[in-house]
Amino acid sequence: MNLLVRFTLLGLTALSLTGPARAAEPAPVLLLGSFHFDNPGLDAVKFQAIDVLQPAPQRYLQGLAQRLADFKPTRVMLEYPESADEAVNQRYRNHLAGRHSLGLNEVEQIGFRVAQRAGLARVHSVDEQVPSDAYEALFANLPKRDPRLWAGLMAKVQELSARMQQAHSSQSLGQLLREANSPEADRENKSLYMRFNSAGAAQREYLGADSAAAWWQRNLRMYARIQAQAQPGERVLVIAGSGHTAILRDLLRSDAERVEEPVQQYLKD
């Protein structure tokens, strides 16, 4: 008998004895997009964020933390760099021990609260960066290379800034988070990059496409970190800026080994 055929028959026999391998259950992943509570004003769209330390937002955050803890996460991943992991987790340990008052940012206001209620000993970093000068090249060159495209982009940024300021001046924290996690907001987040994606294409410079690619690459790296944590048997909560979750949701929905836990049910008042 041919040696290759022999090995094949042996393999089929072993498979028939053991039966088909059972696929592991996809790991549930819950993505919560948020504006930055402690807004440093570094993003193109600028606004004065709602003060989440006021009594009404604090009541909402207490309830939100409990609802998210009811998801029973085994891992909580938050938007801070890996280089800050020990410092963040030291603050978390101090919080558990009653020696640290929660800071203004969503990492602590939501992340620490959920992790504590879920009985977790630590939190995990999800943030990543991509070494790239594509952003700088785009913003340095676009105004003179394509003034019309630049003017349209700046007009859209101003429109979004005004709209966000109006929302933060008039809506509750719950309303803001529901909107930040809506399909419409996800589409608008991604469409902003499509507005300048064609920049430089006529000259084969691809200023816009390279800049957009750097943003998607950063999110692909972040999603790779989620995949590393969201293994069979785990339940993973990820809290990140809504610009990230707009893309992370697309990646999660294309991942056969993980399953999305819909977020809107947790964002009720």
TORKOL-4160 file (C-alpha; in steps of 0.2 Angstrom, whole numbers, padded with zeros to 4 digits, m for minus):
269
<pt num="1" X="0000" Y="0000" Z="0000"/>
<pt num="2" X="0006" Y="0017" Z="m0004"/>
<pt num="3" X="0013" Y="0026" Z="0011"/>
<pt num="4" X="0003" Y="0042" Z="0009"/>
<pt num="5" X="m0013" Y="0032" Z="0007"/>
<pt num="6" X="m0009" Y="0022" Z="0023"/>
<pt num="7" X="m0007" Y="0038" Z="0033"/>
<pt num="8" X="m0023" Y="0045" Z="0026"/>
<pt num="9" X="m0033" Y="0029" Z="0031"/>
<pt num="10" X="m0025" Y="0029" Z="0048"/>
<pt num="11" X="m0031" Y="0047" Z="0050"/>
<pt num="12" X="m0049" Y="0043" Z="0044"/>
<pt num="13" X="m0049" Y="0028" Z="0056"/>
<pt num="14" X="m0044" Y="0039" Z="0071"/>
<pt num="15" X="m0057" Y="0052" Z="0066"/>
<pt num="16" X="m0071" Y="0039" Z="0066"/>
<pt num="17" X="m0066" Y="0033" Z="0083"/>
<pt num="18" X="m0065" Y="0050" Z="0091"/>
<pt num="19" X="m0079" Y="0058" Z="0082"/>
<pt num="20" X="m0079" Y="0076" Z="0075"/>
<pt num="21" X="m0071" Y="0089" Z="0086"/>
<pt num="22" X="m0083" Y="0100" Z="0095"/>
<pt num="23" X="m0081" Y="0119" Z="0091"/>
<pt num="24" X="m0078" Y="0130" Z="0106"/>
<pt num="25" X="m0092" Y="0142" Z="0109"/>
<pt num="26" X="m0088" Y="0160" Z="0103"/>
<pt num="27" X="m0083" Y="0171" Z="0116"/>
<pt num="28" X="m0095" Y="0186" Z="0120"/>
<pt num="29" X="m0088" Y="0203" Z="0118"/>
<pt num="30" X="m0097" Y="0219" Z="0123"/>
<pt num="31" X="m0091" Y="0235" Z="0115"/>
<pt num="32" X="m0095" Y="0251" Z="0124"/>
<pt num="33" X="m0091" Y="0267" Z="0115"/>
<pt num="34" X="m0089" Y="0283" Z="0124"/>
<pt num="35" X="m0084" Y="0301" Z="0123"/>
<pt num="36" X="m0069" Y="0305" Z="0134"/>
<pt num="37" X="m0076" Y="0311" Z="0150"/>
<pt num="38" X="m0060" Y="0320" Z="0154"/>
<pt num="39" X="m0059" Y="0328" Z="0137"/>
<pt num="40" X="m0041" Y="0335" Z="0134"/>
<pt num="41" X="m0047" Y="0344" Z="0118"/>
<pt num="42" X="m0034" Y="0334" Z="0107"/>
<pt num="43" X="m0047" Y="0328" Z="0094"/>
<pt num="44" X="m0052" Y="0338" Z="0079"/>
<pt num="45" X="m0070" Y="0339" Z="0085"/>
<pt num="46" X="m0070" Y="0350" Z="0100"/>
<pt num="47" X="m0083" Y="0353" Z="0114"/>
<pt num="48" X="m0085" Y="0355" Z="0132"/>
<pt num="49" X="m0090" Y="0338" Z="0139"/>
<pt num="50" X="m0105" Y="0335" Z="0151"/>
<pt num="51" X="m0098" Y="0335" Z="0169"/>
<pt num="52" X="m0100" Y="0317" Z="0174"/>
<pt num="53" X="m0096" Y="0321" Z="0193"/>
<pt num="54" X="m0113" Y="0330" Z="0195"/>
<pt num="55" X="m0126" Y="0320" Z="0205"/>
<pt num="56" X="m0137" Y="0315" Z="0190"/>
<pt num="57" X="m0123" Y="0308" Z="0179"/>
<pt num="58" X="m0116" Y="0299" Z="0195"/>
<pt num="59" X="m0133" Y="0291" Z="0198"/>
<pt num="60" X="m0133" Y="0285" Z="0180"/>
<pt num="61" X="m0115" Y="0278" Z="0181"/>
<pt num="62" X="m0119" Y="0268" Z="0196"/>
<pt num="63" X="m0134" Y="0260" Z="0188"/>
<pt num="64" X="m0124" Y="0258" Z="0171"/>
<pt num="65" X="m0110" Y="0249" Z="0181"/>
<pt num="66" X="m0121" Y="0237" Z="0189"/>
<pt num="67" X="m0130" Y="0233" Z="0172"/>
<pt num="68" X="m0113" Y="0230" Z="0164"/>
<pt num="69" X="m0107" Y="0219" Z="0178"/>
<pt num="70" X="m0123" Y="0209" Z="0175"/>
<pt num="71" X="m0115" Y="0204" Z="0158"/>
<pt num="72" X="m0103" Y="0194" Z="0170"/>
<pt num="73" X="m0087" Y="0200" Z="0161"/>
<pt num="74" X="m0071" Y="0190" Z="0165"/>
<pt num="75" X="m0060" Y="0203" Z="0157"/>
<pt num="76" X="m0063" Y="0222" Z="0157"/>
<pt num="77" X="m0052" Y="0231" Z="0143"/>
<pt num="78" X="m0050" Y="0250" Z="0144"/>
<pt num="79" X="m0042" Y="0263" Z="0133"/>
<pt num="80" X="m0025" Y="0266" Z="0141"/>
<pt num="81" X="m0008" Y="0261" Z="0134"/>
<pt num="82" X="0000" Y="0245" Z="0139"/>
<pt num="83" X="0015" Y="0256" Z="0146"/>
<pt num="84" X="0003" Y="0263" Z="0159"/>
<pt num="85" X="m0004" Y="0246" Z="0164"/>
<pt num="86" X="0005" Y="0244" Z="0181"/>
<pt num="87" X="0000" Y="0262" Z="0186"/>
<pt num="88" X="m0018" Y="0260" Z="0181"/>
<pt num="89" X="m0020" Y="0243" Z="0190"/>
<pt num="90" X="m0011" Y="0251" Z="0206"/>
<pt num="91" X="m0025" Y="0264" Z="0206"/>
<pt num="92" X="m0038" Y="0250" Z="0204"/>
<pt num="93" X="m0031" Y="0241" Z="0218"/>
<pt num="94" X="m0031" Y="0257" Z="0229"/>
<pt num="95" X="m0049" Y="0259" Z="0224"/>
<pt num="96" X="m0053" Y="0242" Z="0229"/>
<pt num="97" X="m0045" Y="0245" Z="0246"/>
<pt num="98" X="m0054" Y="0262" Z="0248"/>
<pt num="99" X="m0038" Y="0272" Z="0246"/>
<pt num="100" X="m0042" Y="0280" Z="0229"/>
<pt num="101" X="m0057" Y="0292" Z="0224"/>
<pt num="102" X="m0062" Y="0288" Z="0206"/>
<pt num="103" X="m0054" Y="0300" Z="0193"/>
<pt num="104" X="m0064" Y="0310" Z="0180"/>
<pt num="105" X="m0060" Y="0299" Z="0165"/>
<pt num="106" X="m0071" Y="0284" Z="0159"/>
<pt num="107" X="m0058" Y="0272" Z="0163"/>
<pt num="108" X="m0061" Y="0274" Z="0181"/>
<pt num="109" X="m0079" Y="0281" Z="0181"/>
<pt num="110" X="m0085" Y="0266" Z="0172"/>
<pt num="111" X="m0071" Y="0253" Z="0170"/>
<pt num="112" X="m0066" Y="0252" Z="0188"/>
<pt num="113" X="m0084" Y="0252" Z="0194"/>
<pt num="114" X="m0088" Y="0237" Z="0183"/>
<pt num="115" X="m0073" Y="0227" Z="0187"/>
<pt num="116" X="m0076" Y="0229" Z="0205"/>
<pt num="117" X="m0094" Y="0224" Z="0204"/>
<pt num="118" X="m0088" Y="0209" Z="0193"/>
<pt num="119" X="m0076" Y="0204" Z="0207"/>
<pt num="120" X="m0061" Y="0206" Z="0195"/>
<pt num="121" X="m0043" Y="0208" Z="0202"/>
<pt num="122" X="m0037" Y="0218" Z="0188"/>
<pt num="123" X="m0041" Y="0228" Z="0172"/>
<pt num="124" X="m0033" Y="0226" Z="0155"/>
<pt num="125" X="m0026" Y="0238" Z="0142"/>
<pt num="126" X="m0034" Y="0239" Z="0124"/>
<pt num="127" X="m0025" Y="0254" Z="0117"/>
<pt num="128" X="m0012" Y="0253" Z="0103"/>
<pt num="129" X="m0003" Y="0265" Z="0093"/>
<pt num="130" X="0004" Y="0265" Z="0075"/>
<pt num="131" X="0021" Y="0274" Z="0071"/>
<pt num="132" X="0016" Y="0284" Z="0056"/>
<pt num="133" X="0018" Y="0302" Z="0050"/>
<pt num="134" X="0003" Y="0300" Z="0038"/>
<pt num="135" X="m0008" Y="0311" Z="0049"/>
<pt num="136" X="0005" Y="0325" Z="0049"/>
<pt num="137" X="0008" Y="0324" Z="0030"/>
<pt num="138" X="m0011" Y="0325" Z="0027"/>
<pt num="139" X="m0014" Y="0340" Z="0038"/>
<pt num="140" X="0002" Y="0349" Z="0032"/>
<pt num="141" X="m0001" Y="0347" Z="0014"/>
<pt num="142" X="m0020" Y="0346" Z="0011"/>
<pt num="143" X="m0024" Y="0365" Z="0013"/>
<pt num="144" X="m0013" Y="0369" Z="m0002"/>
<pt num="145" X="m0015" Y="0354" Z="m0012"/>
<pt num="146" X="m0034" Y="0353" Z="m0012"/>
<pt num="147" X="m0041" Y="0369" Z="m0004"/>
<pt num="148" X="m0059" Y="0364" Z="m0008"/>
<pt num="149" X="m0058" Y="0347" Z="0000"/>
<pt num="150" X="m0049" Y="0355" Z="0015"/>
<pt num="151" X="m0063" Y="0368" Z="0017"/>
<pt num="152" X="m0076" Y="0355" Z="0016"/>
<pt num="153" X="m0068" Y="0344" Z="0029"/>
<pt num="154" X="m0065" Y="0359" Z="0041"/>
<pt num="155" X="m0084" Y="0364" Z="0038"/>
<pt num="156" X="m0089" Y="0346" Z="0043"/>
<pt num="157" X="m0078" Y="0347" Z="0059"/>
<pt num="158" X="m0086" Y="0363" Z="0064"/>
<pt num="159" X="m0103" Y="0357" Z="0061"/>
<pt num="160" X="m0099" Y="0341" Z="0072"/>
<pt num="161" X="m0091" Y="0352" Z="0085"/>
<pt num="162" X="m0107" Y="0363" Z="0087"/>
<pt num="163" X="m0118" Y="0348" Z="0086"/>
<pt num="164" X="m0108" Y="0339" Z="0100"/>
<pt num="165" X="m0108" Y="0355" Z="0111"/>
<pt num="166" X="m0127" Y="0356" Z="0109"/>
<pt num="167" X="m0129" Y="0338" Z="0114"/>
<pt num="168" X="m0118" Y="0339" Z="0129"/>
<pt num="169" X="m0127" Y="0355" Z="0135"/>
<pt num="170" X="m0144" Y="0348" Z="0133"/>
<pt num="171" X="m0144" Y="0329" Z="0135"/>
<pt num="172" X="m0142" Y="0317" Z="0149"/>
<pt num="173" X="m0127" Y="0306" Z="0150"/>
<pt num="174" X="m0138" Y="0291" Z="0146"/>
<pt num="175" X="m0144" Y="0299" Z="0130"/>
<pt num="176" X="m0126" Y="0304" Z="0125"/>
<pt num="177" X="m0120" Y="0286" Z="0127"/>
<pt num="178" X="m0135" Y="0279" Z="0118"/>
<pt num="179" X="m0132" Y="0290" Z="0103"/>
<pt num="180" X="m0113" Y="0287" Z="0104"/>
<pt num="181" X="m0116" Y="0268" Z="0102"/>
<pt num="182" X="m0130" Y="0270" Z="0088"/>
<pt num="183" X="m0127" Y="0263" Z="0070"/>
<pt num="184" X="m0129" Y="0281" Z="0064"/>
<pt num="185" X="m0115" Y="0288" Z="0075"/>
<pt num="186" X="m0104" Y="0273" Z="0069"/>
<pt num="187" X="m0107" Y="0277" Z="0051"/>
<pt num="188" X="m0104" Y="0296" Z="0054"/>
<pt num="189" X="m0087" Y="0292" Z="0063"/>
<pt num="190" X="m0081" Y="0281" Z="0049"/>
<pt num="191" X="m0088" Y="0293" Z="0035"/>
<pt num="192" X="m0077" Y="0307" Z="0042"/>
<pt num="193" X="m0062" Y="0297" Z="0036"/>
<pt num="194" X="m0070" Y="0294" Z="0019"/>
<pt num="195" X="m0071" Y="0313" Z="0016"/>
<pt num="196" X="m0053" Y="0315" Z="0015"/>
<pt num="197" X="m0048" Y="0297" Z="0009"/>
<pt num="198" X="m0046" Y="0303" Z="m0009"/>
<pt num="199" X="m0034" Y="0317" Z="m0005"/>
<pt num="200" X="m0019" Y="0316" Z="m0016"/>
<pt num="201" X="m0025" Y="0302" Z="m0026"/>
<pt num="202" X="m0024" Y="0311" Z="m0043"/>
<pt num="203" X="m0006" Y="0314" Z="m0040"/>
<pt num="204" X="m0003" Y="0296" Z="m0034"/>
<pt num="205" X="0002" Y="0303" Z="m0017"/>
<pt num="206" X="m0013" Y="0295" Z="m0007"/>
<pt num="207" X="m0011" Y="0307" Z="0008"/>
<pt num="208" X="m0029" Y="0304" Z="0013"/>
<pt num="209" X="m0029" Y="0285" Z="0010"/>
<pt num="210" X="m0013" Y="0283" Z="0020"/>
<pt num="211" X="m0019" Y="0293" Z="0034"/>
<pt num="212" X="m0036" Y="0283" Z="0035"/>
<pt num="213" X="m0026" Y="0267" Z="0034"/>
<pt num="214" X="m0015" Y="0272" Z="0049"/>
<pt num="215" X="m0032" Y="0274" Z="0059"/>
<pt num="216" X="m0039" Y="0257" Z="0053"/>
<pt num="217" X="m0022" Y="0249" Z="0057"/>
<pt num="218" X="m0022" Y="0256" Z="0075"/>
<pt num="219" X="m0040" Y="0249" Z="0077"/>
<pt num="220" X="m0034" Y="0232" Z="0069"/>
<pt num="221" X="m0020" Y="0231" Z="0082"/>
<pt num="222" X="m0033" Y="0235" Z="0096"/>
<pt num="223" X="m0044" Y="0222" Z="0090"/>
<pt num="224" X="m0030" Y="0209" Z="0090"/>
<pt num="225" X="m0028" Y="0213" Z="0108"/>
<pt num="226" X="m0046" Y="0210" Z="0111"/>
<pt num="227" X="m0044" Y="0193" Z="0102"/>
<pt num="228" X="m0030" Y="0188" Z="0113"/>
<pt num="229" X="m0041" Y="0191" Z="0128"/>
<pt num="230" X="m0057" Y="0185" Z="0121"/>
<pt num="231" X="m0053" Y="0166" Z="0121"/>
<pt num="232" X="m0066" Y="0152" Z="0124"/>
<pt num="233" X="m0074" Y="0153" Z="0141"/>
<pt num="234" X="m0070" Y="0172" Z="0143"/>
<pt num="235" X="m0083" Y="0186" Z="0143"/>
<pt num="236" X="m0075" Y="0202" Z="0138"/>
<pt num="237" X="m0081" Y="0220" Z="0141"/>
<pt num="238" X="m0071" Y="0234" Z="0130"/>
<pt num="239" X="m0073" Y="0252" Z="0134"/>
<pt num="240" X="m0065" Y="0264" Z="0122"/>
<pt num="241" X="m0068" Y="0280" Z="0112"/>
<pt num="242" X="m0083" Y="0279" Z="0100"/>
<pt num="243" X="m0072" Y="0282" Z="0086"/>
<pt num="244" X="m0063" Y="0266" Z="0090"/>
<pt num="245" X="m0079" Y="0256" Z="0093"/>
<pt num="246" X="m0086" Y="0261" Z="0076"/>
<pt num="247" X="m0073" Y="0251" Z="0068"/>
<pt num="248" X="m0070" Y="0238" Z="0081"/>
<pt num="249" X="m0089" Y="0233" Z="0079"/>
<pt num="250" X="m0086" Y="0229" Z="0061"/>
<pt num="251" X="m0071" Y="0218" Z="0065"/>
<pt num="252" X="m0081" Y="0209" Z="0078"/>
<pt num="253" X="m0095" Y="0206" Z="0067"/>
<pt num="254" X="m0083" Y="0198" Z="0054"/>
<pt num="255" X="m0075" Y="0186" Z="0068"/>
<pt num="256" X="m0082" Y="0169" Z="0068"/>
<pt num="257" X="m0073" Y="0165" Z="0084"/>
<pt num="258" X="m0081" Y="0179" Z="0094"/>
<pt num="259" X="m0099" Y="0185" Z="0096"/>
<pt num="260" X="m0105" Y="0203" Z="0099"/>
<pt num="261" X="m0116" Y="0206" Z="0114"/>
<pt num="262" X="m0128" Y="0221" Z="0109"/>
<pt num="263" X="m0124" Y="0236" Z="0120"/>
<pt num="264" X="m0140" Y="0246" Z="0119"/>
<pt num="265" X="m0149" Y="0235" Z="0131"/>
<pt num="266" X="m0136" Y="0241" Z="0145"/>
<pt num="267" X="m0138" Y="0260" Z="0141"/>
<pt num="268" X="m0156" Y="0263" Z="0147"/>
<pt num="269" X="m0159" Y="0276" Z="0160"/>
